[in-house]
Amino acid sequence: MMDSVTGLISGAAGGGAQANEGVEEGGGVRRRVPPIELKLVPLEEGSEVTLNSDVMILQRQMDRRKAVVYLTLSGLLIFTTAFLLGYVAFRGMCRLCGNDGELIPLSDAAGAQHAPEGGVMYMAELREMLKKYLTEERIESTLRRVSRASHPPGSSEGNAVAREILQNLQNLRMDHTWTDSHYATLQFPSRTQPNTLWLVDSEGEELEEIPLDSEGYCAYSATGTATGGVVYVNYGRREDFEQLRALGVALNGSIAVARVGGAVSFAEKVWHAQEAGHVGVLIYPDPADVPQDPRRLGLHSNAVISEHVHLGSGDPFTPGFPSFNHTQFPSTQSSGLPIIPAQPISANVASKLLSQLSGSSCPRGWQGRLPYVQCVLGPGFTGPGERRVKMAVYNTMKPVLLNNIFASIEGKIEPDHYIIIGAQRDSWGPGAVKSGVGTALLMELARTFSNMVENGFSPRRSLLFVSWDGGEFGNVGATEWLEGYLTMLHLKAVAYFSLDQAILGDDILSVYSSPLLADLIEGAIKQVEHPKHTGQSILSLVQRQGGWRNIVKPLYLNSGAYSFTAFGGVPAMQLHFTEVKTALMSIKVRIIIQVQIQRVTIFKNHVSLSLSLSLSLSVCQSRGLSPQWVFSARGDYSRAAKNLHEAIKNSDIQDERLARLYNTRIMRVEYYFLSQYVSVVETPFRHVFNGRGDHTLSALADHVSLLRSAPHLFNEARFRRQLALFTWTLQGAANALSGDVWNIDNPL
């Protein structure tokens, strides 16, 4: 276990807890709490460190499975955050160690009234402290309160939840609590003109109105009417549309019907349909993907799932800059706004439409579980006469005041370096899954850390707890805050953890993460028991299922953590417990350019980028192109990483000045990969690996693949620009990682 933790950022920084300012006893008298360090004890061979076996002692009145998952995730986040905050110290720093280097345990248990001066706190004692302070009853109570009713941004219900959260954080006696407000443009259903769906004849005469859920809508949909035949497009993925084209299905001028899921967001479904020539999109939950059995817990067949369709995050009418009230906005909008209307429909409505289609049979694997539907692609309808569908969307834009709520515990050595934990607060419905669980976990983590600090912990770095507003509309509150304070945050934010949609089941842990945090989460999941397998850590089960890296996946567009990395260059992570295992996403292109971004890792505070990139020299050389400069940039980055590793290895990591310098260079790795050569207004997600746009490595690979699939579409001037932008960004990252200008290897 010791080896697994020495790779974490906090290790090189020293990590010892410092003396607290004191805590109040009865009568308001403040007593001095002696400094306490947290140390790790080597495990006996074959033993596992577990959290919930200690915490879950009594059988609760609530459902035990749910309680175990709450505590599992809370414990996992606390261990992970504790590492980054600098709670963890290592053998080389122990003042009470024997000659053999082993740690000498404390006699006092965690939570005792007095800790010995200069004492050492063990991981087991941290678990005892968590046992004392971390309770699932408070999580469940908060979840019930914040999920009583729909509470969208700007509503009276939403404002009431915000006031309650702010008051609760103030009662925790944090070092600071405050709010940060933005005026954002949000889209809502029209109160006077509901969205409609009709079957019409060839002349456009309305034959039958198909009832829609008046509350269901796709925020940021284009408004207006669209009429056309209906084409079933499966999940609306790019490969689904490619398969439809290969089958000769007429897509232009038709309305796409897509099912929820397929690892693509509503925004991506609409974007792909728009590119394919569709004039509108209807999105429904298929029983094959979303359970709708009335005898079991699940979605009703008349219910819809709403989601925004902006291919981006933040306020789409202030792309790249913040929506502060005093800002005079220029006339601009995000390029990710769709130009075709989109509307969610229920499974029953989808069944009515798809059961009447004519045309080719669906490809294998496209058949859902809608009743009375033989899977046919369309676009025509069966029966006499030519029938089509007309959809009308009348959503309206509205400026809304968003309030993000903050609370912080100041670090004692590096208060200007922040670990940020955040959760979406708003919801179109009660939002127990989307925002309720995350908010409940956020409040319990804030309370637990506050109690820990009052009882002797003193974090090295500062800890921020944030309740975000406007999450349902594309993480608007979080993105606007990033846009407003980007010049400050890229120097101060060490990592961000999103609690959104944290618990969707109790079986499989998925980690959506910046690669920089991968080793950190590996160390943390060794400490936490799996919620369904008593006595076994999460890591032990994951290793038997093919290795722990199989659970680590790239950040996705709708993730609450995505904009922190893709826009802000801050390492970020989001955890999910789910029931169904999803396919592992990877960034791999195996055509002309083969790229495998294996990882950016922290191992003994060594940052390394393993990037293998090979170009088809015959094709490139025939066009006068050479991969020399991108290979040179890759080599410079590798050398810079190796030199940093050697410097840390040969340095005294207890030297505070050196530790801070090394940690600062490490935590800015993601920021180095933000392209400095594209406009933040036109291309907000500037990260060359995780971002979106022509400057990214994935866009470069997609373009080069045209040399084989469609050579007439390949644009050499565009390719040269893409290769230059990527190469310059990689070279800039190499230079920044080198440290000082005199360390940069740039021979003539």
N, C-alpha and C positions, 0 to 999 in steps of 0.2 A: 504493500500500500504506500510505503514511503516513496518508492520510485514513481508511482503514478501521480503523486502530488507535486513532486519537485519540478514538474513541467509547467506549473501554473504561474501566472503573472505575479501573484502575491509573494511567491517564494523568494524571488530575487530582491524584492523590495524590503524584506526584513520581517514584515508581518506581525511583529509583537504588538499586543494591545497596550495602550498607554493609559496613564492615570486619568480617571474621569474627573470632571469638575466637582463631583459630589452629588448625592441624592438626598432628597428630603426625608426626614423621619417625622414622627409625630410631633405636632406643634410647630412645624415649619423649620426645624433645626436641620441644617445640612451637614452630613458627615462625609468625610473623605473616604473614597473607595480606593484601596491599594491597587496598583497596576496588576493585571492578570494577563498572562500569555496563554495562548491555546497551542498545545503541542499534540502531535500525532504519535500514537503508540503502535509499534509494529505488531501485526497480528500473529497469532499462532498459526502454524501451517494448516491450511484447509479450512480455517475459520472465516466467517463473513461478518462484517460490521452491518448491523441493521438498525433502522430507526423505528419503524412502526411496531416491531415486536416489543419495544420498550414503551412506546406511547399508547398503543391500543391495549390497555389492560382490562378495562371494564366493558361489558356489552352495553352499547348505547341503545336508547329508545329508537333512534332513527335507523334507517337502512344501513347495515354495516358495510356493505360493499361500497356505497357512496362515501361513507366516512373514511374508509381506508384509502380511497383514491385521493380525497381531499388532503389527508395528512401526508400521503406519499409525495404528492406534488409539492406541498408546502415544504416538507423536509428537504426534498431535492433542490428546491430553489434556495432555501436557507443555506445548505451546504455550499452550493455553487456561488452564491453571493458572498458567503463568508470567506471563501478562498480569495475572491477578487478584492474584498475589503481589507485584506491583510490580517484576518484573525489567525491564520495558520502560520506557524513558525516551524523550523526544522532543526534537526539534531545539531548542526553546526552553530546554532545560536543559543543553545541551552546552557544556562548558567548553573543548573543544578544536576548536570549529567555526571555519571561516574566515568571512570577511565575507559570503560568499554563503549562509551558513547550512548548507552541506553538512558532512557528518561527515568527519573525518580518520581513516582506518583505522589499526588497530594493526598493528605488524609481527609481534608474537608471536601464535602460533596458540593456540586454546583448549587447555587442558590443559598448557601450558608450565609449567615449574617456577616461573617468576617472572613476574608481570604487572607492568607499569609502574605506579608510584604514580599514582593518579587516572586510570587507563586507562579506555578505553571498549570495551565488548564488543559486537560486532555480532551480528545474527541468524544470519549465516553461521557465526560462531564458536560460537554455541549449537548449530548443527547438527553442527559438528565435535565438540563435547563429547558430544552424543548418540551420534554415531558411535562414540565411544570407550567409552561406558558402557552404552548400550542394546543388549542382545543378545537375539535370539529363542531361543537355546539355553536360557537360564535360564527363560524363560517356558514353553517346552515341558517342561523338567524339572520345574518346579513343578506344571504341569498334570497330568503323569503321577502325581506323588506324591499330590496331593490328590484324584485321581479313581480311586484304586485300587479302592475299594469304597464301598458305601453308608455314609454317615456322618451320620445324623440327630442332632438335638440330644439330649444326655444319653447317647448311646451311647459305648462304649469307643473306637470308631473316630473318632467326632466329637471326643472329648476328646484323642485322639492328634494329630489334625490341628491342633487349637487349640494344643496345647503346641508343636508344630513351628513354627507361624506366630509365636507369641510369642517363641520362642527366636531365630528368624531376624531379627525386628525388633530384638530386644535386641542382636544381633550387629552391626547396622548403626550402632550408636552414635548413636541418635536422642537428642534432648534429653530426652525422656520416653517411657517405655513403661509401660502399666498395663492392667488389666482392669476391667470394670464388669459386675456380676452382677445377674441378676433371676431370680425364681422365677415362671415362667409356667405356665398351665394349657394343656397341649397334648392333642390327641386322637390315639390310635393304634388300629390294628386289635386286636380282642380276641385274646388268645393261646389262649383256651379255647373260644370260640364264633365261628367264621368267618361272615362275611357270606354270604348265600345268595340264589339267584334260582331260582324255580320257575314252571313252567306248571301252572295249576290249572283245575279245572272250575268250573261255575257255583255249586257248593256249597262251593267252597274246598278240595276234595280235591286233594292234590298228585298231578300226573300225571307230570311229568318235571323232574328237577333239571338246571339249566343250569350247568355248571362256571364258576366265577369264579377270577380270579387272587387268591390269598390275600394277596398283598402290596399289591394295588391298593385304594385307598380314597380317600374325600373327607374330609379333616380338617374337623372342626366340623360334619359332617352331623348332622341329628337322628337319633336312634336309634329302633328299633322296626320294625314291619312295615307294609307298604302293599300293597294289592291292587287291581287295576283293569285296564281295557283299556289298550292301548298306542296312543299318538298320536305320530307322527313330527313334530317341531317344527323341523326344519332346524337352524339354529344356536342357537335359543332366544333370539333377539333380541326386543325389544319389538315391532318391526314384523312379525316372524314370527307372533307370537301374535295380533296384530291381523288379519293375513291369514287365520288359521285361524278366527277368530270370524266374519269376513266370509263365509267359505265355509260356515258353519253346522256346523263340526265340534264334537262334544260333547267338552269339555275337562274339566269337573268330574268329579272322582273317578277320573281316568285317570292312567296313568304316562307321563310324557314321555320320549321318546328324542331326545336332541340330539347333534349332532356337534360335535367340538372346533373352535374357531376362530370366524370371523365377527366378529372384533374385540371379542368380549365374553368375560369371564372365566367360569370355572365358577360363581363366586358370583353373577354377574349372571344366568346361565342359570337357576340354581335359584330366584333371587328372582323372575324373570319368570314361571317356571312356577308358583310358589307363588301369585303374584297372580292367575294365570289359573284357579286352582282345581285344579291337579294335586295328587296325593297323594304323588308320588315322581318322581325324575328319574334316568335312566340316560344316561351321556355316553360317547361312543365316538369314536375317531379314524377318519375316513373316508379311504380312499385318495386321494380327490380333493384332500384338504387335507394329508395326511401320507403321503408315499411309503411303500408297503409291498410293492414288488416284490422278491421274494427274490433276484433276480439283481443287485440294486443296493443301495447303502447306504441304509438306511431302517429303519422300524419293522416288526417282525414282526406278522403279522395276528392272532396270539394275544396280543399285548402290549396293555397299557392305559396310559393317561396319568393320573396322579394330580395333584390340585390341591385346595387348600383351598376351602371354600364359605362362608367368613365374608365378608359384604359390608362389609368394613372392613379395618383393619390393626391389629396389636398384639394383646395378650391380650384376648379378648372378654369375660373375666370381671373385668377392671379397666379398663373404658372411660374414657379421659380422665385416668387417673392411673397412676403407675408400679407395677410388680409387684416392689417391693423386699421382701426376706425379712421385714423387721421391720414391714411395713405390716399393719395389721389391716383386712382387706378387708371392706367392707360387702357385703351380699347384693344383687348387681346383675349384669347381663350386658348385652352389646351388643345393640342392636336389630337389628343386621345378622346375627344368628345365624338360620339357617333353621329352620322348624318342620316340614319334610318331609324324609324321608331321600333321600340322593343316593349314587350308586355309579358308579364308572367301569367300563366293559365294553370288551371287545376288538371289533375289526371283525368277527371271526367270530361272536361272540355277537350283535352287532347285526344281522348278515346273517340269522341264524337267526330272529330275532324279526320283522324288517321284511319278510322274504320271505313271511311267512304272513298279513300284514295284509290286511284288506278295507276298502272305503270309497272315498272320493273320490280321484282322482288328484292328485298333488302339483302345486303351482303351478310355473310355468316357472322354471328356475334352481335348484330344490331337489334335483334328481337328483344323487346322489353317484356313487361308483364301486364300491359294494359288489357282489360277484358274486351273480347269481341274484336280484336285487332289482328288481322293478318298483315304481317309487316310488308308494306308496299311503299315505294319511294315517292310516287306522284310524278308530275305536278297536277295531273288531272283528277277529276272526281268520277265515280261510277254513276250509272243511271243516265236518264235522258237529259239533254240540254247541257250547256257549258256553264258550270258553276265555278265561282271563285270566292275568295275570302277578302273582306275589307276590314282593316283594323284602323282605329282612330285613337290617337294619344293626345291628351290635352293637359298634361302636367304643366305646372307653373313654377317659375323661379321666385325665390324669396330670400332677402338678406336676413340672416339669423345671427344673433350674438352667441358665440361659443365661449364656454368658460372651462379652461383646463385648471385642475386643482393640484397643487403641489405641496409636499411636505418633505423636509430634509433633516437628516442627522449629519452633522458636520464631522469630517475626518479630523484627526488630531495631528497628522504629519503631512498629508497631502490633501487638504480640504478643497483644493481647486481641481481635483480629479474626481469625477462623478461615476458611480454605478447607478443606473436608472432602471427602475421597475415600474411598468405602466400597464394599465388595463382600460379598455373601452368602457364608457359608462352608459351611453345612450342606446336605445333599442327601439325599433319600429313596433315590436310586440313586447310581451313581458320580458323576453330576452334572457331567460335563465341560462341557456347554453352559451349564447353569443357574448353577452356582457355581464350577466349576473354572477356566474362562477368566478370570472376574472376579477370583478370588483370585490367579491367576498374574500378571495385569496389575497388581494392587494391589502385590504384592511387588516386581515389577520397577520400578514407578514409585517406590516407597519407596527402593529401592536406588539408583536413578538420581539422584533428588533429593538423597539423602544424599551421594553422591559429588560432585555439583555444588556443594553447599554447602561441602564440604571443600576444593574447588578454587577457591574465590573467590566463589561466589554467596552472597548474604546476603539472604533474602527480607524484604520489608517487613512482610508479615503472616505469621501462623503457619499451618502446614500440618499437618492431621491425617489420618492413614491409619487406617482402621477396618475390621476384619473382623467382620461382624455374624453373630450366631447366631440361629436360629429364623426364617430367611427363608422357608423352605418353607411356613410356617404363616401367612403374611401379614405378612412383614417385622416379626415380633414384637420381635426384639432392637433394631432401629433405632427402632421406634415407642416402646417402653418407655423407651429412653434419652431420646428427645425429651420424653416425658411427665415424666420425672424432672428434667430440666434446662431446661424450656421458659423459665422466668423469666430464666435466664441466657443461653440461646442466642439469643433474639430480639434481644439487644443485641450479640452477639459473632459469630454465624455469618454470613459474607458470602455463601457459596454452597456447594452440595453437588453432587457428581458421583457418580452410581451407575455401577458397572461390571458390574452384573448382566446376563446374557445379551447381552454386548457383541458377540459374534461368532456370527451365525447364518448367515453366508455371506460373500461377498467382492464383492458387486456394488453394492448400494444402501445409502447411509448414511441412516438415519432419526434425527432428533434430537427426543426427547421432552423438552420444556423449559418452564420458566417463561419467559414472554415477556421478562422482564428480562434474560435471558442471550442473547437472539437475536442481537444485533449482535456480541456477543463471539464466538460460534461462527462467525459469518461471517468475522471477522478471522482466526480460527484455521485454518479450512479452506482459506484462501488459501496457507497455508504447507506443506500436506501433500499429497503425491502420491497419486493414486488407486491402490489396490492392483492394479487390472486394466488400467490405462492408463498405461504408462510415459511420463514426461515431462509429464504433465498433472495439475494440481492437482484436488482434489475439487470445488472451487468452479467451475472452468472447465467441468467436465462437467455439474454441476448447472445452471449457467446456460443451457447449451444444451438442457437438458431441461425448460425452463419456469421457471427462476428458483430461487434457493437457498431461498426461503421455502416452497417446496413440500415440502421435506424436514422442516420444523419442525412438530411436532404437539403437541397438549396432553398433559400428563402423564395417565396412565391409572391406575386403581385398584391394579392389581397391580405397578405400577412400583416399583422400590426407591427412587425419588426422590419418589413421590407424597406421602407423609405429611410430608416436610420442608416442602413448600409448603402443602398443604391443611390440615395440623394445626399446623405450626410457623411458617408464614409466612416460610420461608427460600427464596430463589431456588434452584431445583434443576434438574438436567439428567441425562438418561440417553441414551446413544448406542447404536445398533444398526447393525451391518453385516448385511444380509440378502440373500437371493437373489431373493425375490419382492416386488414393490412392493405395498404395502398402501394402501388408500384413505385419503386425508387426512381426518382428523377436524377438524371446525370447530364453533365455537359460533355457530350462526346460527338464528334463529327468525324466520320470515316469516309470521306470522299476524296477530293483533291487535297484539301488541308485536313490533316488529322490532328485534333487537339484534345488533350486530356489534362484538365486542370485537376491534379490529384488533390492538393490541399495546400493551404497556408497553415502551418502548424506552429504551436508553441511547445517546445520540448526543452526543458532546462533553460527556458527563456531564449530559445533559439528560434528565429523566424526563418522559414525556408519556403520558397516557392518552387514546387516541382512542376515544370511546364515543358512538355514534350511537344514540339511543333515541327512537322515536316511538310514541305510543299513538293508538288510534282515538278521537279526541276525541268523536265523536258517541256512541259506546258509553259512554265514561267519564263524559261530562257528563250523560247520561241517568240515571246512577246517582249523581250528585253527587260524582264523583271528578275530581281534577285532577292532571296530571303536573307541576305547577308546581315542587314541592319537589325532585323528582328531577332536573329540568332545572337548578334552581338549584345543587344539589350538584355536578352535572356541570360547570357553569360555574365554580364555586369551585375544583374540582380542576384544570381547564384553566388557570385563572389562576395557581394556585399553581405548577404545572409550568412555566409560561412565566416566572414571576418567578424561579424557581430557575435556569432556563437563563440568564436575563439576568444574574443575580448571579454565576454561574460564569464567564460570558463576560467580565465586566468586572472579575474579580478576578485577583489574582496567584496562580496555581495552585501556585507554589513556596512559598507561605506554608503551613507545615505545619499550623497551627491551622485555617485556613480549609479546607484540603484535607480534613482529618479530619472537620470539620463537614459538608461537602458529601457526602462519601462515606458518612457515617453515615446521612444522610437518604435517600440513594439506595438503600442496601442494605436499608432497612427498608420499602420500598414494598410488598412482598408481605405483610409483617406488618400493614400498615395495612388490608389487605382481609380480615383475620380479624374476623368479626362479634363484637363485644363484647356482643351482646344475646341470645346463646344460650348454654346451658350446655355447657361443654367435656366434661362427663360424658355428657350425653344426645346431644350433637352434636359429636363430636370434630373433624370436618372442617369448620371454621368459615369457610373461605375462600369469599367470596361468588361467585367465578368458578370456582374449581377444586374446591370442596368438595362435600359431599352433604348435602341437607336442605332443609327448607322455606324457609330463609333465603336460598338461592342464587338467582342471576338465572335460571338454567335452570328451577328449580321455579316461579318467578314466571311465566315465559313459558309453561310447560306449563299452568299453571292458567288463565291468561287465554285460551289457545287453546280451552278448553272453552266459551267464549261462542259459538263457532261449531259445534264438533263435538258438544257435549252440554251445552246451556245449563242444564239442570236440575241438573247436578252442580257448577255454579259457585257458590262460597261467597263472598259479598261481604265478610264479616267476616274471613275468612282472607286474601282479596286485600288488604284494607287493611293487615293486619298484615305481609304479605310486602313490600308496597311500602314500608311504614315502615321495616322492618328493613334493606332494601337501601339506602334513601335515607340513613338515619342512618349506616350503615357507610361509604358513599361520602363523605358530608359529613365524617365523622371522618378519613378518609384525606386529604381536602383540607386539613383543619385541621393534621394532622400534617406534611404536606408543606410547609406554609407556614413551618414552623420555630418561631418564637416567637409567643406569644399576641398580641403587639401587631401582628403582621403579618397576622392573620386578618381578612379582609374580611367583616364580618357586620353590615350596616347595619340600623337599625330600620325 
